[in-house]
């Protein structure tokens, strides 16, 4: 159980800055309409999706 908690905490520490970056890229893209920031936003969202998918695969059934 200790390892599962540590893995879950690691994904939170990874997901929180990525989510913040996604929010900032989204706002900046809406304001400026820049294609580069849109590409960065898509990239960050893909990484967030991968982190979430890996966390769900590694979490045993019945655990939050």
C-alpha positions in Angstrom: 0.0 0.0 0.0 2.9 2.4 0.7 4.2 2.1 -2.8 0.7 2.7 -4.3 0.4 5.9 -2.3 3.8 7.0 -3.4 3.0 6.4 -7.0 -0.3 8.3 -6.7 1.5 11.2 -5.1 4.1 11.3 -7.9 1.4 11.5 -10.5 -0.3 14.4 -8.7 3.1 16.2 -8.5 3.5 15.6 -12.3 -0.1 16.4 -13.2 -0.5 19.6 -11.3 2.2 21.6 -13.2 1.1 20.1 -16.5 -2.5 21.1 -15.8 -1.4 24.6 -14.9 0.7 24.8 -18.1 -2.3 23.6 -20.1 -4.5 26.4 -18.6 -1.9 29.0 -19.4 -1.4 27.8 -23.0 -5.2 27.7 -23.5 -5.6 31.3 -22.3 -2.6 32.5 -24.3 -3.8 30.7 -27.4 -7.3 32.2 -27.1 -5.9 35.7 -26.6 -3.2 35.6 -29.4 -4.4 32.9 -31.8 -0.8 31.7 -32.1 -0.3 28.3 -33.8 2.8 27.5 -31.7 1.0 27.8 -28.4 -1.9 25.7 -29.8 0.6 23.0 -30.7 2.1 23.2 -27.2 -1.4 23.0 -25.7 -2.2 19.9 -27.6 1.2 18.4 -26.6 0.5 19.1 -22.9 -3.0 17.6 -23.1 -1.6 14.5 -24.7 1.0 14.1 -21.9 -1.7 14.7 -19.3 -3.8 12.0 -20.9 -0.8 9.6 -20.9 0.0 10.2 -17.3 -3.7 9.7 -16.3 -3.9 6.5 -18.4 -0.8 5.0 -16.9 -2.0 5.9 -13.4 -5.3 4.2 -14.0 -3.6 1.1 -15.4 -1.2 0.8 -12.4 -3.9 1.4 -9.8 -5.4 -1.9 -8.5 -9.1 -2.4 -8.8 -11.1 -0.9 -5.9 -8.6 1.8 -5.2 -9.3 5.5 -5.9 
